[in-house]
Amino acid sequence: MALSDHVSFTQISAQHGITPDEVKVIMRTELKPGSYRAWRKRVRDFGDRRAHYK
């Protein structure tokens, strides 16, 4: 779910009961380093543009 650009951390938390920090730890361990950095940059960029995004 976290890889999707259409699912917020709030939705992930409501469905799975994990915090955004826990999602980031899971993503860091499961993705390759470059993929994780690209995901974080995408999330950060969208978050700066949209108040309701991750």
N, C-alpha and C positions, 0 to 999 in steps of 0.2 A: 504494500500500500504506500509506503514511504517514497518509493520511486515515482509514483504517479504525481503529475503536476496538479491534479485536480482534487487531491485528498490532503486536508490540513492536519497538523499535529493534533488539533482538538478532536477531529473525527477519529484519528488513530487512538488517542487516549480514551475516548468514550467507548470504543469497540473492544480494545484490548487491555485497557487499564494500565498503560505504561506512559511515562512522562516523555516529553520531547528529548530530554537528555539521554534517556534510556534508548530511544529510537536512534539517536546519533551514535551511541556506542554500538548498537547492533549493526547499523549500517557500516560503521568503521571496520568491524570485524568481518563482515560478510562480503564487502566489496573490495576490489583491488584499490590500492592507494589512489591511483589517478581517477578512477571512477568515483570514489568517495569525494575527492576534492571537487570534481565537476558537479556532483550532486549538491554539495554544500554551497558552491558558488551560485548554482541555479536557484536554490532555495533562498539564499540571501538576496539575490537580485530581485526575485519575484516578491519577497517579503518587503523590500524597500518600496516597491511600486504599489503593492496591494495590502491594505490593512488586515484583511481577513485571511491572508495566505499563511503558510507555515511560519 
